């Protein structure tokens, strides 16, 4: 009995030792070159694999490292591990779990993936059961995207059963669930955000967000978007479509949105530290864009939004002082308190226009329009009427300079009229009449295209 136990123990030790040694006896370099050749043919791009290993413990698996796809390293993978299930090792269909570590994907790599997807339409003898991706980095022009982790479960037909994508810090997540529909399957996607900062445009901090989406073919529908930020809410819907191949149509997106009670101080300070707003923003609008490339959609954005800001302050500019001190130079600094600031925001690509502006408060009434050009230069006119016992006329103020360094001065006609009126009739009434006459001349010039 003792001898039999020793034989069993010795056999077990030999088997385990063989399992450790056997992978080093298999010429993996030969298979490595074959794998590189097959992958290069499938993708139509050069593929190199730094090294590969076969492991039999703790379970059979093949691992490869330092994988590079593309002449310009469009896709890199630090480590790829393929683990077949023990039950499928000797069956016709192999069931695999795949683990990918630290992949780096450039935008151009999407073309490789699309080519692989369209070419693989035949039945496969391989069933990928689970896919796990750690520390995925997407490299997109002019966008700094967060590191992602992902998990996916597939059916026996290699169709998606469920998937979860999360940022490494856990602040953004997306859950994907397929839905069988009579006219074709679609994916139901729910995106949740918690204390997450936008990586595109202004670095806005989103306190909480839930976005529901339906993905089918080359169409993404967003019927429900709820975002909480800066003490207010943003709700909306959108539809995005993209071409099935590059030779045809362009990327398109359009939708509607509403903003309720959003504190504008922090977002406006991101645009300009010199002059910015505080108060509560309300507005409703629509947006659309079309471009040949998804990255250019933001550059072609078209937006129209009537808005109002309640109980606010225009920081960095005292309109009452600028309008009152006609003969002074640019008077920056100070602030203008208001009850309501209303207007319409139009966005056309990188150019912004604020028109039908109206400001009302206990001290003044103002109206006008301001254009913000792509180079952040300002161009506009604001008429300010100071409510005083003298009944001063509306003073036309020219707005120039840049977003960071705005310059607000009375127009040349207003200054000339004020000087002439004061000289003829004296200060007060004469000044007011001179400004009023100058303002009328300015408006007549505008009617006939004068400057």
C-alpha beads as a LAMMPS data file, in Angstrom:
LAMMPS data file: protein, C-alpha beads

451 atoms
450 bonds

1 atom types
1 bond types

-500.0 500.0 xlo xhi
-500.0 500.0 ylo yhi
-500.0 500.0 zlo zhi

Masses

1 110.0

Atoms # bond

1 1 1 0.000 0.000 0.000
2 1 1 2.845 2.301 0.945
3 1 1 4.643 1.568 -2.336
4 1 1 1.470 2.244 -4.326
5 1 1 0.996 5.630 -2.620
6 1 1 4.600 6.562 -3.393
7 1 1 4.114 5.639 -7.071
8 1 1 0.967 7.766 -7.276
9 1 1 2.736 10.686 -5.617
10 1 1 5.768 10.329 -7.888
11 1 1 3.558 10.166 -10.974
12 1 1 1.691 13.289 -9.899
13 1 1 4.964 15.146 -9.328
14 1 1 6.223 14.085 -12.770
15 1 1 2.996 15.156 -14.475
16 1 1 3.011 18.535 -12.746
17 1 1 6.684 18.994 -13.565
18 1 1 6.020 18.073 -17.183
19 1 1 3.209 20.641 -17.327
20 1 1 5.677 23.279 -16.200
21 1 1 8.452 22.190 -18.571
22 1 1 6.432 21.273 -21.689
23 1 1 5.654 24.885 -22.782
24 1 1 9.388 25.591 -22.988
25 1 1 9.897 22.606 -25.324
26 1 1 7.305 23.738 -27.885
27 1 1 8.812 25.905 -30.706
28 1 1 6.483 28.928 -30.249
29 1 1 8.544 31.113 -32.591
30 1 1 7.308 29.097 -35.589
31 1 1 3.676 29.576 -34.592
32 1 1 4.388 33.232 -33.861
33 1 1 5.427 33.950 -37.460
34 1 1 2.359 32.114 -38.737
35 1 1 0.093 34.137 -36.429
36 1 1 1.665 37.405 -37.633
37 1 1 1.163 36.393 -41.275
38 1 1 -2.500 35.382 -40.809
39 1 1 -3.316 38.526 -38.810
40 1 1 -1.617 40.759 -41.406
41 1 1 -3.657 39.146 -44.212
42 1 1 -6.935 39.510 -42.307
43 1 1 -6.379 43.173 -41.371
44 1 1 -4.540 44.290 -44.477
45 1 1 -1.932 45.866 -42.206
46 1 1 1.486 44.779 -40.912
47 1 1 1.241 42.940 -37.587
48 1 1 4.143 42.153 -35.262
49 1 1 4.056 40.152 -32.027
50 1 1 6.932 40.613 -29.608
51 1 1 6.644 37.260 -27.862
52 1 1 4.202 34.439 -27.161
53 1 1 3.988 31.724 -24.515
54 1 1 1.977 28.569 -23.911
55 1 1 1.022 27.865 -20.298
56 1 1 -0.618 24.693 -19.025
57 1 1 -1.032 25.816 -15.405
58 1 1 -3.173 26.928 -13.667
59 1 1 -5.142 26.183 -16.865
60 1 1 -4.142 25.924 -20.549
61 1 1 -3.697 29.354 -22.143
62 1 1 -1.738 31.204 -24.796
63 1 1 -0.368 34.678 -24.050
64 1 1 1.193 37.172 -26.414
65 1 1 2.820 40.505 -25.637
66 1 1 3.918 43.673 -27.418
67 1 1 1.469 43.377 -30.324
68 1 1 1.651 46.195 -32.884
69 1 1 -0.751 46.689 -35.813
70 1 1 -0.256 49.211 -38.612
71 1 1 2.700 50.925 -40.225
72 1 1 2.311 53.848 -37.809
73 1 1 1.446 51.780 -34.719
74 1 1 -2.268 52.561 -35.024
75 1 1 -3.006 49.747 -32.552
76 1 1 -0.775 48.490 -29.756
77 1 1 -1.504 45.834 -27.115
78 1 1 0.771 45.209 -24.150
79 1 1 -0.636 41.745 -23.420
80 1 1 -3.224 39.356 -24.905
81 1 1 -4.241 36.152 -23.119
82 1 1 -6.519 33.490 -24.654
83 1 1 -7.918 30.885 -22.232
84 1 1 -9.938 27.928 -23.624
85 1 1 -12.335 26.116 -21.305
86 1 1 -11.209 22.616 -20.324
87 1 1 -14.476 21.087 -21.570
88 1 1 -14.009 22.474 -25.084
89 1 1 -10.373 21.474 -25.603
90 1 1 -11.323 18.273 -27.441
91 1 1 -14.603 19.442 -28.998
92 1 1 -15.242 20.845 -32.484
93 1 1 -16.094 24.310 -31.107
94 1 1 -13.527 25.909 -28.832
95 1 1 -14.934 28.164 -26.080
96 1 1 -12.519 30.928 -25.148
97 1 1 -12.085 33.725 -22.632
98 1 1 -9.963 36.633 -23.850
99 1 1 -8.106 39.145 -21.681
100 1 1 -6.486 42.260 -23.167
101 1 1 -4.174 44.531 -21.180
102 1 1 -3.194 48.138 -21.945
103 1 1 -4.358 48.482 -25.547
104 1 1 -3.667 51.840 -27.220
105 1 1 -5.988 52.582 -30.161
106 1 1 -5.551 55.499 -32.529
107 1 1 -8.449 56.860 -34.570
108 1 1 -7.132 55.345 -37.821
109 1 1 -7.357 51.852 -36.305
110 1 1 -11.151 51.966 -36.645
111 1 1 -10.722 51.334 -40.370
112 1 1 -8.899 48.066 -39.579
113 1 1 -11.689 46.946 -37.262
114 1 1 -14.391 47.794 -39.817
115 1 1 -12.578 45.780 -42.500
116 1 1 -12.242 42.772 -40.177
117 1 1 -15.926 42.932 -39.207
118 1 1 -17.218 42.957 -42.772
119 1 1 -14.962 40.118 -43.879
120 1 1 -15.806 37.680 -41.067
121 1 1 -19.328 36.611 -41.947
122 1 1 -18.870 32.837 -42.062
123 1 1 -19.695 30.415 -39.240
124 1 1 -16.837 30.090 -36.757
125 1 1 -15.585 27.077 -34.825
126 1 1 -14.528 29.435 -32.033
127 1 1 -16.901 30.857 -29.445
128 1 1 -15.529 33.801 -27.447
129 1 1 -17.417 33.666 -24.154
130 1 1 -15.945 36.592 -22.211
131 1 1 -13.767 39.562 -23.165
132 1 1 -11.974 41.634 -20.547
133 1 1 -10.063 44.810 -21.429
134 1 1 -7.924 46.649 -18.866
135 1 1 -6.533 50.189 -19.236
136 1 1 -7.771 50.935 -22.732
137 1 1 -6.429 54.221 -24.109
138 1 1 -8.130 55.896 -27.086
139 1 1 -5.920 58.423 -28.876
140 1 1 -8.076 61.000 -30.686
141 1 1 -6.921 64.321 -32.222
142 1 1 -7.419 67.342 -29.932
143 1 1 -9.246 65.252 -27.303
144 1 1 -7.825 63.859 -24.075
145 1 1 -9.947 60.797 -23.339
146 1 1 -9.904 58.903 -20.018
147 1 1 -8.455 55.427 -19.497
148 1 1 -11.192 52.780 -19.829
149 1 1 -11.877 49.274 -18.525
150 1 1 -14.403 47.029 -20.265
151 1 1 -16.081 43.640 -19.895
152 1 1 -18.288 41.865 -22.433
153 1 1 -20.209 38.583 -22.536
154 1 1 -21.066 36.957 -25.869
155 1 1 -23.608 34.328 -26.881
156 1 1 -22.763 30.963 -28.451
157 1 1 -23.141 32.684 -31.861
158 1 1 -20.530 35.297 -30.868
159 1 1 -23.180 37.985 -30.591
160 1 1 -23.088 40.527 -27.783
161 1 1 -25.086 39.535 -24.701
162 1 1 -24.023 42.378 -22.413
163 1 1 -21.162 44.824 -21.951
164 1 1 -19.957 47.355 -19.419
165 1 1 -17.435 50.125 -20.017
166 1 1 -16.081 52.264 -17.170
167 1 1 -13.445 54.934 -16.778
168 1 1 -10.533 53.892 -14.590
169 1 1 -11.638 56.371 -11.899
170 1 1 -15.221 55.017 -11.980
171 1 1 -16.768 58.428 -12.703
172 1 1 -18.265 57.425 -16.066
173 1 1 -19.862 54.109 -17.045
174 1 1 -21.898 52.681 -19.904
175 1 1 -23.999 49.506 -19.857
176 1 1 -24.918 47.922 -23.198
177 1 1 -27.781 45.428 -23.619
178 1 1 -28.967 44.054 -26.976
179 1 1 -32.718 44.218 -27.702
180 1 1 -34.374 41.940 -30.262
181 1 1 -36.626 44.010 -32.542
182 1 1 -38.915 42.903 -35.409
183 1 1 -36.921 44.916 -37.951
184 1 1 -33.479 44.077 -36.614
185 1 1 -31.561 44.012 -33.350
186 1 1 -30.487 47.203 -31.601
187 1 1 -28.356 48.009 -28.586
188 1 1 -29.790 49.747 -25.530
189 1 1 -27.093 51.868 -23.890
190 1 1 -27.324 53.626 -20.525
191 1 1 -24.548 56.081 -19.658
192 1 1 -24.128 57.264 -16.059
193 1 1 -21.755 59.973 -14.855
194 1 1 -20.842 61.111 -11.355
195 1 1 -18.536 64.101 -10.748
196 1 1 -17.149 63.790 -14.281
197 1 1 -15.416 66.535 -16.281
198 1 1 -16.082 66.866 -20.018
199 1 1 -12.947 66.079 -22.093
200 1 1 -14.168 68.182 -25.068
201 1 1 -14.803 71.933 -25.188
202 1 1 -15.180 73.695 -21.860
203 1 1 -14.095 71.428 -18.972
204 1 1 -17.581 71.465 -17.439
205 1 1 -18.058 69.436 -14.259
206 1 1 -21.113 67.184 -14.435
207 1 1 -22.450 66.395 -10.975
208 1 1 -24.794 63.639 -12.125
209 1 1 -25.996 62.404 -15.507
210 1 1 -28.120 59.639 -16.979
211 1 1 -28.320 59.307 -20.758
212 1 1 -30.383 56.611 -22.478
213 1 1 -29.463 55.673 -26.046
214 1 1 -30.557 53.248 -28.760
215 1 1 -27.930 52.102 -31.267
216 1 1 -29.009 50.421 -34.492
217 1 1 -26.805 50.150 -37.542
218 1 1 -25.437 53.593 -38.313
219 1 1 -28.013 55.484 -36.229
220 1 1 -27.838 56.515 -32.566
221 1 1 -31.009 57.848 -30.956
222 1 1 -30.917 59.607 -27.581
223 1 1 -34.532 59.955 -26.419
224 1 1 -33.700 60.904 -22.857
225 1 1 -30.819 62.988 -21.510
226 1 1 -30.801 64.219 -17.905
227 1 1 -27.758 66.113 -16.625
228 1 1 -27.274 67.903 -13.305
229 1 1 -24.514 70.533 -13.253
230 1 1 -23.753 73.816 -11.479
231 1 1 -26.923 73.674 -9.410
232 1 1 -29.188 73.349 -12.465
233 1 1 -30.493 70.791 -14.926
234 1 1 -30.005 70.164 -18.618
235 1 1 -32.478 67.937 -20.447
236 1 1 -32.646 67.037 -24.104
237 1 1 -32.757 64.542 -26.940
238 1 1 -30.645 63.927 -30.032
239 1 1 -30.184 61.772 -33.128
240 1 1 -26.822 60.981 -34.723
241 1 1 -26.139 59.167 -37.995
242 1 1 -22.933 58.312 -39.811
243 1 1 -22.009 56.900 -43.222
244 1 1 -21.791 53.152 -43.725
245 1 1 -18.802 53.833 -45.971
246 1 1 -16.609 56.891 -46.455
247 1 1 -17.555 57.450 -50.101
248 1 1 -21.146 58.398 -49.280
249 1 1 -22.893 60.650 -46.781
250 1 1 -21.493 62.606 -43.856
251 1 1 -21.834 62.435 -40.093
252 1 1 -24.945 64.267 -38.858
253 1 1 -26.344 65.144 -35.455
254 1 1 -29.346 67.193 -34.355
255 1 1 -31.425 67.621 -31.226
256 1 1 -33.151 69.826 -28.686
257 1 1 -32.233 70.888 -25.173
258 1 1 -33.482 72.873 -22.222
259 1 1 -31.538 74.513 -19.368
260 1 1 -33.162 75.171 -16.015
261 1 1 -31.712 77.273 -13.178
262 1 1 -28.041 76.727 -14.037
263 1 1 -25.514 78.907 -12.178
264 1 1 -23.441 80.555 -14.936
265 1 1 -20.603 81.988 -12.849
266 1 1 -18.118 79.101 -13.085
267 1 1 -18.790 78.259 -16.769
268 1 1 -18.537 81.932 -17.814
269 1 1 -15.280 82.361 -15.853
270 1 1 -13.836 79.549 -17.981
271 1 1 -14.406 81.753 -21.032
272 1 1 -13.068 84.972 -19.523
273 1 1 -11.538 85.930 -16.206
274 1 1 -11.850 89.615 -17.015
275 1 1 -15.588 89.896 -17.684
276 1 1 -18.019 87.167 -16.680
277 1 1 -21.580 86.613 -15.477
278 1 1 -23.237 85.296 -12.366
279 1 1 -26.908 84.456 -11.994
280 1 1 -29.354 81.688 -12.895
281 1 1 -29.626 80.665 -16.560
282 1 1 -32.826 79.446 -18.234
283 1 1 -33.141 78.611 -21.924
284 1 1 -34.386 76.292 -24.633
285 1 1 -32.837 75.631 -27.988
286 1 1 -31.881 73.274 -30.774
287 1 1 -28.645 72.225 -32.409
288 1 1 -27.402 70.489 -35.538
289 1 1 -24.145 69.688 -37.273
290 1 1 -22.872 67.857 -40.335
291 1 1 -19.320 66.884 -41.260
292 1 1 -17.391 64.284 -43.224
293 1 1 -15.614 63.255 -40.039
294 1 1 -16.913 62.857 -36.486
295 1 1 -14.078 64.996 -35.121
296 1 1 -15.238 67.965 -37.211
297 1 1 -18.837 67.978 -35.922
298 1 1 -18.016 70.460 -33.149
299 1 1 -16.467 72.860 -35.681
300 1 1 -19.687 72.881 -37.730
301 1 1 -22.148 73.171 -34.854
302 1 1 -25.255 75.302 -35.426
303 1 1 -27.203 76.337 -32.299
304 1 1 -30.088 78.683 -31.606
305 1 1 -31.111 79.353 -27.990
306 1 1 -33.332 82.091 -26.532
307 1 1 -32.228 82.576 -22.927
308 1 1 -32.493 84.677 -19.813
309 1 1 -30.320 85.109 -16.726
310 1 1 -32.118 86.135 -13.545
311 1 1 -30.783 88.119 -10.582
312 1 1 -27.253 88.344 -11.856
313 1 1 -24.138 90.450 -11.977
314 1 1 -21.911 91.379 -14.914
315 1 1 -18.501 91.232 -13.239
316 1 1 -15.593 93.279 -14.546
317 1 1 -17.643 96.015 -16.245
318 1 1 -19.732 98.850 -14.795
319 1 1 -22.068 99.897 -17.623
320 1 1 -23.515 102.749 -15.553
321 1 1 -20.076 104.310 -15.112
322 1 1 -19.080 103.794 -18.769
323 1 1 -22.305 105.430 -19.983
324 1 1 -22.127 108.281 -17.473
325 1 1 -18.509 109.289 -18.069
326 1 1 -18.863 110.066 -21.750
327 1 1 -15.634 111.927 -22.202
328 1 1 -13.468 109.427 -20.320
329 1 1 -11.405 106.610 -21.763
330 1 1 -12.285 102.927 -21.424
331 1 1 -13.580 102.303 -17.913
332 1 1 -12.927 98.655 -17.098
333 1 1 -13.546 97.045 -13.735
334 1 1 -16.491 97.298 -11.405
335 1 1 -19.725 95.406 -11.923
336 1 1 -23.272 95.787 -13.221
337 1 1 -26.113 94.269 -11.252
338 1 1 -29.282 93.344 -13.138
339 1 1 -32.668 91.793 -12.550
340 1 1 -32.915 90.093 -15.960
341 1 1 -30.530 89.681 -18.893
342 1 1 -32.229 88.117 -21.910
343 1 1 -31.350 87.474 -25.527
344 1 1 -30.730 84.856 -28.186
345 1 1 -27.505 82.878 -28.597
346 1 1 -26.607 81.779 -32.114
347 1 1 -23.631 79.485 -32.685
348 1 1 -22.281 78.932 -36.179
349 1 1 -19.168 76.794 -36.074
350 1 1 -16.621 78.686 -34.002
351 1 1 -18.483 82.002 -34.173
352 1 1 -20.930 83.051 -31.459
353 1 1 -23.492 85.837 -31.681
354 1 1 -25.590 87.296 -28.883
355 1 1 -28.442 89.366 -30.289
356 1 1 -31.676 90.920 -29.020
357 1 1 -29.812 91.498 -25.761
358 1 1 -31.806 93.286 -23.070
359 1 1 -30.678 94.180 -19.562
360 1 1 -33.020 95.610 -16.977
361 1 1 -32.335 96.708 -13.424
362 1 1 -33.182 99.489 -11.061
363 1 1 -30.382 101.715 -12.427
364 1 1 -30.267 101.112 -16.151
365 1 1 -31.831 99.626 -19.225
366 1 1 -29.639 98.289 -22.032
367 1 1 -30.020 96.547 -25.373
368 1 1 -27.721 95.461 -28.155
369 1 1 -25.810 92.658 -29.813
370 1 1 -22.296 91.245 -29.573
371 1 1 -20.436 88.915 -31.905
372 1 1 -17.600 86.648 -30.734
373 1 1 -15.409 85.739 -33.707
374 1 1 -13.417 82.493 -34.060
375 1 1 -10.252 84.305 -32.893
376 1 1 -12.207 85.454 -29.774
377 1 1 -12.340 89.053 -31.021
378 1 1 -15.441 91.017 -29.955
379 1 1 -17.574 93.184 -32.225
380 1 1 -20.829 94.759 -31.069
381 1 1 -22.886 97.703 -29.914
382 1 1 -24.811 98.072 -26.653
383 1 1 -27.094 101.026 -25.953
384 1 1 -27.223 101.930 -22.266
385 1 1 -29.749 104.286 -20.735
386 1 1 -28.999 105.406 -17.212
387 1 1 -32.160 106.014 -15.232
388 1 1 -31.559 109.385 -13.588
389 1 1 -33.517 112.555 -12.950
390 1 1 -31.890 114.200 -15.977
391 1 1 -33.384 111.627 -18.358
392 1 1 -30.126 110.888 -20.136
393 1 1 -30.573 109.457 -23.653
394 1 1 -29.461 105.920 -24.534
395 1 1 -25.670 105.948 -24.929
396 1 1 -24.357 103.737 -27.773
397 1 1 -21.293 101.828 -26.584
398 1 1 -18.949 100.059 -28.984
399 1 1 -17.750 96.631 -27.818
400 1 1 -14.339 95.545 -29.137
401 1 1 -11.156 93.875 -27.933
402 1 1 -11.191 90.174 -27.089
403 1 1 -13.009 87.862 -24.729
404 1 1 -10.047 88.015 -22.344
405 1 1 -9.589 91.795 -22.707
406 1 1 -12.861 93.458 -23.751
407 1 1 -12.916 97.185 -24.573
408 1 1 -16.182 99.109 -24.112
409 1 1 -16.248 102.772 -25.206
410 1 1 -18.927 105.304 -26.214
411 1 1 -19.187 105.471 -29.998
412 1 1 -17.397 108.317 -31.798
413 1 1 -20.753 109.812 -32.803
414 1 1 -21.932 109.762 -29.188
415 1 1 -18.768 111.507 -28.014
416 1 1 -18.985 114.142 -30.775
417 1 1 -22.678 114.740 -30.074
418 1 1 -22.060 115.068 -26.336
419 1 1 -19.300 117.640 -26.924
420 1 1 -21.386 119.642 -29.412
421 1 1 -24.545 119.587 -27.275
422 1 1 -22.643 120.592 -24.155
423 1 1 -20.920 123.467 -25.983
424 1 1 -24.179 124.837 -27.422
425 1 1 -26.709 124.260 -24.628
426 1 1 -24.518 123.502 -21.661
427 1 1 -24.080 120.328 -19.618
428 1 1 -27.065 118.186 -18.737
429 1 1 -29.809 118.908 -21.289
430 1 1 -27.321 119.892 -23.995
431 1 1 -25.250 116.755 -23.459
432 1 1 -28.360 114.561 -23.551
433 1 1 -29.724 116.168 -26.732
434 1 1 -26.341 115.906 -28.427
435 1 1 -26.083 112.199 -27.650
436 1 1 -29.665 111.608 -28.809
437 1 1 -29.008 113.359 -32.115
438 1 1 -25.804 111.375 -32.609
439 1 1 -27.643 108.136 -31.901
440 1 1 -30.264 109.017 -34.538
441 1 1 -27.513 109.676 -37.089
442 1 1 -25.888 106.320 -36.250
443 1 1 -29.199 104.510 -36.835
444 1 1 -29.764 106.258 -40.167
445 1 1 -26.276 105.213 -41.283
446 1 1 -27.119 101.665 -40.298
447 1 1 -30.282 101.718 -42.408
448 1 1 -28.333 102.746 -45.501
449 1 1 -25.368 100.483 -44.904
450 1 1 -23.061 103.175 -43.542
451 1 1 -20.467 102.557 -40.880

Bonds

1 1 1 2
2 1 2 3
3 1 3 4
4 1 4 5
5 1 5 6
6 1 6 7
7 1 7 8
8 1 8 9
9 1 9 10
10 1 10 11
11 1 11 12
12 1 12 13
13 1 13 14
14 1 14 15
15 1 15 16
16 1 16 17
17 1 17 18
18 1 18 19
19 1 19 20
20 1 20 21
21 1 21 22
22 1 22 23
23 1 23 24
24 1 24 25
25 1 25 26
26 1 26 27
27 1 27 28
28 1 28 29
29 1 29 30
30 1 30 31
31 1 31 32
32 1 32 33
33 1 33 34
34 1 34 35
35 1 35 36
36 1 36 37
37 1 37 38
38 1 38 39
39 1 39 40
40 1 40 41
41 1 41 42
42 1 42 43
43 1 43 44
44 1 44 45
45 1 45 46
46 1 46 47
47 1 47 48
48 1 48 49
49 1 49 50
50 1 50 51
51 1 51 52
52 1 52 53
53 1 53 54
54 1 54 55
55 1 55 56
56 1 56 57
57 1 57 58
58 1 58 59
59 1 59 60
60 1 60 61
61 1 61 62
62 1 62 63
63 1 63 64
64 1 64 65
65 1 65 66
66 1 66 67
67 1 67 68
68 1 68 69
69 1 69 70
70 1 70 71
71 1 71 72
72 1 72 73
73 1 73 74
74 1 74 75
75 1 75 76
76 1 76 77
77 1 77 78
78 1 78 79
79 1 79 80
80 1 80 81
81 1 81 82
82 1 82 83
83 1 83 84
84 1 84 85
85 1 85 86
86 1 86 87
87 1 87 88
88 1 88 89
89 1 89 90
90 1 90 91
91 1 91 92
92 1 92 93
93 1 93 94
94 1 94 95
95 1 95 96
96 1 96 97
97 1 97 98
98 1 98 99
99 1 99 100
100 1 100 101
101 1 101 102
102 1 102 103
103 1 103 104
104 1 104 105
105 1 105 106
106 1 106 107
107 1 107 108
108 1 108 109
109 1 109 110
110 1 110 111
111 1 111 112
112 1 112 113
113 1 113 114
114 1 114 115
115 1 115 116
116 1 116 117
117 1 117 118
118 1 118 119
119 1 119 120
120 1 120 121
121 1 121 122
122 1 122 123
123 1 123 124
124 1 124 125
125 1 125 126
126 1 126 127
127 1 127 128
128 1 128 129
129 1 129 130
130 1 130 131
131 1 131 132
132 1 132 133
133 1 133 134
134 1 134 135
135 1 135 136
136 1 136 137
137 1 137 138
138 1 138 139
139 1 139 140
140 1 140 141
141 1 141 142
142 1 142 143
143 1 143 144
144 1 144 145
145 1 145 146
146 1 146 147
147 1 147 148
148 1 148 149
149 1 149 150
150 1 150 151
151 1 151 152
152 1 152 153
153 1 153 154
154 1 154 155
155 1 155 156
156 1 156 157
157 1 157 158
158 1 158 159
159 1 159 160
160 1 160 161
161 1 161 162
162 1 162 163
163 1 163 164
164 1 164 165
165 1 165 166
166 1 166 167
167 1 167 168
168 1 168 169
169 1 169 170
170 1 170 171
171 1 171 172
172 1 172 173
173 1 173 174
174 1 174 175
175 1 175 176
176 1 176 177
177 1 177 178
178 1 178 179
179 1 179 180
180 1 180 181
181 1 181 182
182 1 182 183
183 1 183 184
184 1 184 185
185 1 185 186
186 1 186 187
187 1 187 188
188 1 188 189
189 1 189 190
190 1 190 191
191 1 191 192
192 1 192 193
193 1 193 194
194 1 194 195
195 1 195 196
196 1 196 197
197 1 197 198
198 1 198 199
199 1 199 200
200 1 200 201
201 1 201 202
202 1 202 203
203 1 203 204
204 1 204 205
205 1 205 206
206 1 206 207
207 1 207 208
208 1 208 209
209 1 209 210
210 1 210 211
211 1 211 212
212 1 212 213
213 1 213 214
214 1 214 215
215 1 215 216
216 1 216 217
217 1 217 218
218 1 218 219
219 1 219 220
220 1 220 221
221 1 221 222
222 1 222 223
223 1 223 224
224 1 224 225
225 1 225 226
226 1 226 227
227 1 227 228
228 1 228 229
229 1 229 230
230 1 230 231
231 1 231 232
232 1 232 233
233 1 233 234
234 1 234 235
235 1 235 236
236 1 236 237
237 1 237 238
238 1 238 239
239 1 239 240
240 1 240 241
241 1 241 242
242 1 242 243
243 1 243 244
244 1 244 245
245 1 245 246
246 1 246 247
247 1 247 248
248 1 248 249
249 1 249 250
250 1 250 251
251 1 251 252
252 1 252 253
253 1 253 254
254 1 254 255
255 1 255 256
256 1 256 257
257 1 257 258
258 1 258 259
259 1 259 260
260 1 260 261
261 1 261 262
262 1 262 263
263 1 263 264
264 1 264 265
265 1 265 266
266 1 266 267
267 1 267 268
268 1 268 269
269 1 269 270
270 1 270 271
271 1 271 272
272 1 272 273
273 1 273 274
274 1 274 275
275 1 275 276
276 1 276 277
277 1 277 278
278 1 278 279
279 1 279 280
280 1 280 281
281 1 281 282
282 1 282 283
283 1 283 284
284 1 284 285
285 1 285 286
286 1 286 287
287 1 287 288
288 1 288 289
289 1 289 290
290 1 290 291
291 1 291 292
292 1 292 293
293 1 293 294
294 1 294 295
295 1 295 296
296 1 296 297
297 1 297 298
298 1 298 299
299 1 299 300
300 1 300 301
301 1 301 302
302 1 302 303
303 1 303 304
304 1 304 305
305 1 305 306
306 1 306 307
307 1 307 308
308 1 308 309
309 1 309 310
310 1 310 311
311 1 311 312
312 1 312 313
313 1 313 314
314 1 314 315
315 1 315 316
316 1 316 317
317 1 317 318
318 1 318 319
319 1 319 320
320 1 320 321
321 1 321 322
322 1 322 323
323 1 323 324
324 1 324 325
325 1 325 326
326 1 326 327
327 1 327 328
328 1 328 329
329 1 329 330
330 1 330 331
331 1 331 332
332 1 332 333
333 1 333 334
334 1 334 335
335 1 335 336
336 1 336 337
337 1 337 338
338 1 338 339
339 1 339 340
340 1 340 341
341 1 341 342
342 1 342 343
343 1 343 344
344 1 344 345
345 1 345 346
346 1 346 347
347 1 347 348
348 1 348 349
349 1 349 350
350 1 350 351
351 1 351 352
352 1 352 353
353 1 353 354
354 1 354 355
355 1 355 356
356 1 356 357
357 1 357 358
358 1 358 359
359 1 359 360
360 1 360 361
361 1 361 362
362 1 362 363
363 1 363 364
364 1 364 365
365 1 365 366
366 1 366 367
367 1 367 368
368 1 368 369
369 1 369 370
370 1 370 371
371 1 371 372
372 1 372 373
373 1 373 374
374 1 374 375
375 1 375 376
376 1 376 377
377 1 377 378
378 1 378 379
379 1 379 380
380 1 380 381
381 1 381 382
382 1 382 383
383 1 383 384
384 1 384 385
385 1 385 386
386 1 386 387
387 1 387 388
388 1 388 389
389 1 389 390
390 1 390 391
391 1 391 392
392 1 392 393
393 1 393 394
394 1 394 395
395 1 395 396
396 1 396 397
397 1 397 398
398 1 398 399
399 1 399 400
400 1 400 401
401 1 401 402
402 1 402 403
403 1 403 404
404 1 404 405
405 1 405 406
406 1 406 407
407 1 407 408
408 1 408 409
409 1 409 410
410 1 410 411
411 1 411 412
412 1 412 413
413 1 413 414
414 1 414 415
415 1 415 416
416 1 416 417
417 1 417 418
418 1 418 419
419 1 419 420
420 1 420 421
421 1 421 422
422 1 422 423
423 1 423 424
424 1 424 425
425 1 425 426
426 1 426 427
427 1 427 428
428 1 428 429
429 1 429 430
430 1 430 431
431 1 431 432
432 1 432 433
433 1 433 434
434 1 434 435
435 1 435 436
436 1 436 437
437 1 437 438
438 1 438 439
439 1 439 440
440 1 440 441
441 1 441 442
442 1 442 443
443 1 443 444
444 1 444 445
445 1 445 446
446 1 446 447
447 1 447 448
448 1 448 449
449 1 449 450
450 1 450 451
